[in-house]
């Protein structure tokens, strides 16, 4: 199981994935794998934001 990244590291990886997805020279399979990884990262970021919102709301 992969260790969760920081929010900032996840966003940076997402930016890299977007650049790769936009590259017309990549194969369909590579693009689909990048999209799958991007979805994982987006969900991790959403979870981090939900957790942060919850902590702030309790203060």
Biopython code that builds the backbone (N, CA, C, O; Angstrom):
import numpy as np
from Bio.PDB.StructureBuilder import StructureBuilder

atoms = [
    (1, "UNK", "N", (0.843, -1.198, 0.000)),
    (1, "UNK", "CA", (0.000, 0.000, 0.000)),
    (1, "UNK", "C", (0.878, 1.249, 0.000)),
    (1, "UNK", "O", (1.845, 1.339, 0.756)),
    (2, "UNK", "N", (0.537, 2.190, -0.839)),
    (2, "UNK", "CA", (1.334, 3.395, -0.963)),
    (2, "UNK", "C", (1.060, 4.344, 0.197)),
    (2, "UNK", "O", (-0.081, 4.512, 0.628)),
    (3, "UNK", "N", (2.125, 4.957, 0.689)),
    (3, "UNK", "CA", (2.002, 5.946, 1.754)),
    (3, "UNK", "C", (1.346, 7.199, 1.179)),
    (3, "UNK", "O", (1.651, 7.611, 0.060)),
    (4, "UNK", "N", (0.445, 7.798, 1.952)),
    (4, "UNK", "CA", (-0.214, 9.008, 1.476)),
    (4, "UNK", "C", (0.789, 10.150, 1.408)),
    (4, "UNK", "O", (1.653, 10.301, 2.272)),
    (5, "UNK", "N", (0.648, 10.940, 0.365)),
    (5, "UNK", "CA", (1.503, 12.098, 0.172)),
    (5, "UNK", "C", (0.897, 13.296, 0.886)),
    (5, "UNK", "O", (-0.256, 13.264, 1.314)),
    (6, "UNK", "N", (1.688, 14.348, 1.006)),
    (6, "UNK", "CA", (1.132, 15.597, 1.503)),
    (6, "UNK", "C", (0.202, 16.164, 0.437)),
    (6, "UNK", "O", (0.241, 15.741, -0.718)),
    (7, "UNK", "N", (-0.613, 17.098, 0.819)),
    (7, "UNK", "CA", (-1.525, 17.745, -0.126)),
    (7, "UNK", "C", (-0.732, 18.377, -1.265)),
    (7, "UNK", "O", (-1.063, 18.217, -2.440)),
    (8, "UNK", "N", (0.318, 19.096, -0.892)),
    (8, "UNK", "CA", (1.130, 19.788, -1.883)),
    (8, "UNK", "C", (1.781, 18.817, -2.863)),
    (8, "UNK", "O", (1.810, 19.075, -4.067)),
    (9, "UNK", "N", (2.300, 17.709, -2.356)),
    (9, "UNK", "CA", (2.937, 16.711, -3.224)),
    (9, "UNK", "C", (1.906, 16.077, -4.152)),
    (9, "UNK", "O", (2.201, 15.791, -5.313)),
    (10, "UNK", "N", (0.710, 15.861, -3.644)),
    (10, "UNK", "CA", (-0.350, 15.288, -4.470)),
    (10, "UNK", "C", (-0.741, 16.240, -5.595)),
    (10, "UNK", "O", (-0.933, 15.811, -6.733)),
    (11, "UNK", "N", (-0.859, 17.517, -5.286)),
    (11, "UNK", "CA", (-1.215, 18.504, -6.305)),
    (11, "UNK", "C", (-0.113, 18.587, -7.357)),
    (11, "UNK", "O", (-0.399, 18.681, -8.551)),
    (12, "UNK", "N", (1.123, 18.552, -6.927)),
    (12, "UNK", "CA", (2.243, 18.596, -7.876)),
    (12, "UNK", "C", (2.202, 17.377, -8.800)),
    (12, "UNK", "O", (2.402, 17.504, -10.008)),
    (13, "UNK", "N", (1.942, 16.200, -8.233)),
    (13, "UNK", "CA", (1.848, 15.001, -9.071)),
    (13, "UNK", "C", (0.672, 15.110, -10.038)),
    (13, "UNK", "O", (0.774, 14.687, -11.190)),
    (14, "UNK", "N", (-0.439, 15.671, -9.578)),
    (14, "UNK", "CA", (-1.592, 15.865, -10.464)),
    (14, "UNK", "C", (-1.234, 16.783, -11.630)),
    (14, "UNK", "O", (-1.632, 16.528, -12.767)),
    (15, "UNK", "N", (-0.493, 17.836, -11.354)),
    (15, "UNK", "CA", (-0.071, 18.751, -12.418)),
    (15, "UNK", "C", (0.785, 18.011, -13.456)),
    (15, "UNK", "O", (0.633, 18.219, -14.660)),
    (16, "UNK", "N", (1.676, 17.153, -12.978)),
    (16, "UNK", "CA", (2.513, 16.363, -13.874)),
    (16, "UNK", "C", (1.664, 15.407, -14.706)),
    (16, "UNK", "O", (1.888, 15.243, -15.905)),
    (17, "UNK", "N", (0.689, 14.781, -14.055)),
    (17, "UNK", "CA", (-0.198, 13.860, -14.772)),
    (17, "UNK", "C", (-0.979, 14.572, -15.868)),
    (17, "UNK", "O", (-1.152, 14.022, -16.956)),
    (18, "UNK", "N", (-1.450, 15.773, -15.602)),
    (18, "UNK", "CA", (-2.196, 16.535, -16.606)),
    (18, "UNK", "C", (-1.307, 16.798, -17.816)),
    (18, "UNK", "O", (-1.752, 16.655, -18.956)),
    (19, "UNK", "N", (-0.066, 17.178, -17.579)),
    (19, "UNK", "CA", (0.862, 17.403, -18.686)),
    (19, "UNK", "C", (1.048, 16.127, -19.502)),
    (19, "UNK", "O", (1.061, 16.165, -20.732)),
    (20, "UNK", "N", (1.191, 15.005, -18.815)),
    (20, "UNK", "CA", (1.381, 13.733, -19.511)),
    (20, "UNK", "C", (0.137, 13.345, -20.297)),
    (20, "UNK", "O", (0.241, 12.866, -21.427)),
    (21, "UNK", "N", (-1.038, 13.548, -19.711)),
    (21, "UNK", "CA", (-2.298, 13.203, -20.378)),
    (21, "UNK", "C", (-2.472, 14.030, -21.651)),
    (21, "UNK", "O", (-3.020, 13.545, -22.640)),
    (22, "UNK", "N", (-2.011, 15.262, -21.626)),
    (22, "UNK", "CA", (-2.149, 16.144, -22.788)),
    (22, "UNK", "C", (-1.140, 15.835, -23.893)),
    (22, "UNK", "O", (-1.248, 16.384, -24.989)),
    (23, "UNK", "N", (-0.171, 14.975, -23.630)),
    (23, "UNK", "CA", (0.856, 14.620, -24.613)),
    (23, "UNK", "C", (0.257, 13.659, -25.648)),
    (23, "UNK", "O", (-0.117, 12.539, -25.299)),
    (24, "UNK", "N", (0.162, 14.081, -26.910)),
    (24, "UNK", "CA", (-0.455, 13.228, -27.924)),
    (24, "UNK", "C", (0.394, 12.009, -28.300)),
    (24, "UNK", "O", (-0.092, 11.115, -28.993)),
    (25, "UNK", "N", (1.628, 11.962, -27.864)),
    (25, "UNK", "CA", (2.512, 10.848, -28.215)),
    (25, "UNK", "C", (2.409, 9.672, -27.244)),
    (25, "UNK", "O", (3.026, 8.631, -27.470)),
    (26, "UNK", "N", (1.644, 9.826, -26.180)),
    (26, "UNK", "CA", (1.493, 8.741, -25.210)),
    (26, "UNK", "C", (0.428, 7.763, -25.695)),
    (26, "UNK", "O", (-0.497, 8.136, -26.416)),
    (27, "UNK", "N", (0.575, 6.518, -25.288)),
    (27, "UNK", "CA", (-0.394, 5.498, -25.698)),
    (27, "UNK", "C", (-1.686, 5.650, -24.905)),
    (27, "UNK", "O", (-1.729, 6.309, -23.867)),
    (28, "UNK", "N", (-2.726, 5.027, -25.419)),
    (28, "UNK", "CA", (-4.012, 5.027, -24.730)),
    (28, "UNK", "C", (-3.874, 4.397, -23.345)),
    (28, "UNK", "O", (-4.405, 4.917, -22.363)),
    (29, "UNK", "N", (-3.162, 3.279, -23.275)),
    (29, "UNK", "CA", (-2.987, 2.584, -21.987)),
    (29, "UNK", "C", (-2.250, 3.471, -20.978)),
    (29, "UNK", "O", (-2.609, 3.492, -19.800)),
    (30, "UNK", "N", (-1.233, 4.194, -21.422)),
    (30, "UNK", "CA", (-0.501, 5.084, -20.519)),
    (30, "UNK", "C", (-1.410, 6.209, -20.024)),
    (30, "UNK", "O", (-1.398, 6.572, -18.848)),
    (31, "UNK", "N", (-2.192, 6.744, -20.952)),
    (31, "UNK", "CA", (-3.110, 7.821, -20.584)),
    (31, "UNK", "C", (-4.154, 7.334, -19.583)),
    (31, "UNK", "O", (-4.456, 8.030, -18.614)),
    (32, "UNK", "N", (-4.698, 6.160, -19.809)),
    (32, "UNK", "CA", (-5.697, 5.622, -18.891)),
    (32, "UNK", "C", (-5.100, 5.371, -17.507)),
    (32, "UNK", "O", (-5.761, 5.615, -16.497)),
    (33, "UNK", "N", (-3.871, 4.892, -17.451)),
    (33, "UNK", "CA", (-3.207, 4.674, -16.167)),
    (33, "UNK", "C", (-2.991, 6.005, -15.449)),
    (33, "UNK", "O", (-3.167, 6.088, -14.234)),
    (34, "UNK", "N", (-2.613, 7.040, -16.188)),
    (34, "UNK", "CA", (-2.444, 8.368, -15.583)),
    (34, "UNK", "C", (-3.778, 8.889, -15.054)),
    (34, "UNK", "O", (-3.827, 9.492, -13.982)),
    (35, "UNK", "N", (-4.844, 8.663, -15.789)),
    (35, "UNK", "CA", (-6.168, 9.100, -15.334)),
    (35, "UNK", "C", (-6.559, 8.348, -14.064)),
    (35, "UNK", "O", (-7.077, 8.952, -13.125)),
    (36, "UNK", "N", (-6.316, 7.043, -14.027)),
    (36, "UNK", "CA", (-6.620, 6.257, -12.826)),
    (36, "UNK", "C", (-5.850, 6.806, -11.620)),
    (36, "UNK", "O", (-6.414, 6.983, -10.540)),
    (37, "UNK", "N", (-4.569, 7.069, -11.817)),
    (37, "UNK", "CA", (-3.745, 7.603, -10.725)),
    (37, "UNK", "C", (-4.249, 8.986, -10.312)),
    (37, "UNK", "O", (-4.291, 9.310, -9.125)),
    (38, "UNK", "N", (-4.623, 9.781, -11.280)),
    (38, "UNK", "CA", (-5.144, 11.113, -10.974)),
    (38, "UNK", "C", (-6.402, 11.053, -10.125)),
    (38, "UNK", "O", (-6.577, 11.857, -9.210)),
    (39, "UNK", "N", (-7.273, 10.106, -10.424)),
    (39, "UNK", "CA", (-8.501, 9.945, -9.622)),
    (39, "UNK", "C", (-8.172, 9.574, -8.183)),
    (39, "UNK", "O", (-8.816, 10.057, -7.251)),
    (40, "UNK", "N", (-7.168, 8.718, -7.999)),
    (40, "UNK", "CA", (-6.745, 8.354, -6.643)),
    (40, "UNK", "C", (-6.249, 9.588, -5.891)),
    (40, "UNK", "O", (-6.606, 9.811, -4.734)),
    (41, "UNK", "N", (-5.426, 10.375, -6.561)),
    (41, "UNK", "CA", (-4.870, 11.573, -5.923)),
    (41, "UNK", "C", (-5.954, 12.595, -5.592)),
    (41, "UNK", "O", (-5.924, 13.216, -4.530)),
    (42, "UNK", "N", (-6.910, 12.768, -6.505)),
    (42, "UNK", "CA", (-8.007, 13.709, -6.249)),
    (42, "UNK", "C", (-8.789, 13.269, -5.014)),
    (42, "UNK", "O", (-9.141, 14.100, -4.177)),
    (43, "UNK", "N", (-9.061, 11.980, -4.894)),
    (43, "UNK", "CA", (-9.794, 11.482, -3.731)),
    (43, "UNK", "C", (-8.986, 11.693, -2.446)),
    (43, "UNK", "O", (-9.549, 12.059, -1.414)),
    (44, "UNK", "N", (-7.678, 11.466, -2.505)),
    (44, "UNK", "CA", (-6.838, 11.709, -1.325)),
    (44, "UNK", "C", (-6.887, 13.183, -0.932)),
    (44, "UNK", "O", (-6.994, 13.509, 0.250)),
    (45, "UNK", "N", (-6.809, 14.074, -1.924)),
    (45, "UNK", "CA", (-6.864, 15.512, -1.639)),
    (45, "UNK", "C", (-8.212, 15.893, -1.037)),
    (45, "UNK", "O", (-8.273, 16.668, -0.082)),
    (46, "UNK", "N", (-9.281, 15.355, -1.589)),
    (46, "UNK", "CA", (-10.618, 15.641, -1.042)),
    (46, "UNK", "C", (-10.722, 15.187, 0.407)),
    (46, "UNK", "O", (-11.279, 15.894, 1.246)),
    (47, "UNK", "N", (-10.188, 14.011, 0.699)),
    (47, "UNK", "CA", (-10.229, 13.496, 2.067)),
    (47, "UNK", "C", (-9.438, 14.404, 3.009)),
    (47, "UNK", "O", (-9.881, 14.690, 4.122)),
    (48, "UNK", "N", (-8.272, 14.852, 2.558)),
    (48, "UNK", "CA", (-7.476, 15.766, 3.391)),
    (48, "UNK", "C", (-8.233, 17.068, 3.648)),
    (48, "UNK", "O", (-8.199, 17.600, 4.758)),
    (49, "UNK", "N", (-8.912, 17.578, 2.629)),
    (49, "UNK", "CA", (-9.683, 18.810, 2.798)),
    (49, "UNK", "C", (-10.871, 18.603, 3.733)),
    (49, "UNK", "O", (-11.168, 19.468, 4.557)),
    (50, "UNK", "N", (-11.552, 17.464, 3.614)),
    (50, "UNK", "CA", (-12.678, 17.169, 4.521)),
    (50, "UNK", "C", (-12.183, 17.096, 5.964)),
    (50, "UNK", "O", (-12.820, 17.626, 6.874)),
    (51, "UNK", "N", (-11.057, 16.443, 6.163)),
    (51, "UNK", "CA", (-10.492, 16.316, 7.509)),
    (51, "UNK", "C", (-10.143, 17.701, 8.067)),
    (51, "UNK", "O", (-10.436, 18.010, 9.222)),
    (52, "UNK", "N", (-9.523, 18.512, 7.242)),
    (52, "UNK", "CA", (-9.160, 19.866, 7.672)),
    (52, "UNK", "C", (-10.390, 20.680, 8.013)),
    (52, "UNK", "O", (-10.408, 21.375, 9.029)),
    (53, "UNK", "N", (-11.421, 20.608, 7.181)),
    (53, "UNK", "CA", (-12.664, 21.323, 7.447)),
    (53, "UNK", "C", (-13.271, 20.868, 8.768)),
    (53, "UNK", "O", (-13.766, 21.693, 9.535)),
    (54, "UNK", "N", (-13.241, 19.582, 9.039)),
    (54, "UNK", "CA", (-13.781, 19.054, 10.264)),
    (54, "UNK", "C", (-13.024, 19.579, 11.486)),
    (54, "UNK", "O", (-13.630, 19.938, 12.496)),
    (55, "UNK", "N", (-11.722, 19.618, 11.382)),
    (55, "UNK", "CA", (-10.898, 20.124, 12.488)),
    (55, "UNK", "C", (-11.177, 21.598, 12.729)),
    (55, "UNK", "O", (-11.296, 22.036, 13.873)),
    (56, "UNK", "N", (-11.279, 22.356, 11.657)),
    (56, "UNK", "CA", (-11.551, 23.798, 11.793)),
    (56, "UNK", "C", (-12.927, 24.043, 12.389)),
    (56, "UNK", "O", (-13.094, 24.939, 13.218)),
    (57, "UNK", "N", (-13.913, 23.256, 11.976)),
    (57, "UNK", "CA", (-15.282, 23.430, 12.464)),
    (57, "UNK", "C", (-15.381, 23.153, 13.973)),
    (57, "UNK", "O", (-16.240, 23.716, 14.651)),
    (58, "UNK", "N", (-14.508, 22.292, 14.491)),
    (58, "UNK", "CA", (-14.534, 21.952, 15.907)),
    (58, "UNK", "C", (-13.881, 23.014, 16.776)),
    (58, "UNK", "O", (-14.027, 22.992, 17.998)),
    (59, "UNK", "N", (-13.167, 23.939, 16.159)),
    (59, "UNK", "CA", (-12.450, 24.964, 16.936)),
    (59, "UNK", "C", (-13.340, 26.120, 17.263)),
    (59, "UNK", "O", (-12.903, 27.072, 17.910)),
]
sb = StructureBuilder()
sb.init_structure("model")
sb.init_model(0)
sb.init_chain("A")
sb.init_seg("    ")
for serial, (resi, resn, name, xyz) in enumerate(atoms, 1):
    if name == "N":
        sb.init_residue(resn, " ", resi, " ")
    sb.init_atom(name, np.array(xyz, "f"), 0.0, 1.0, " ", f" {name:<3s}", serial, name[0])
structure = sb.get_structure()
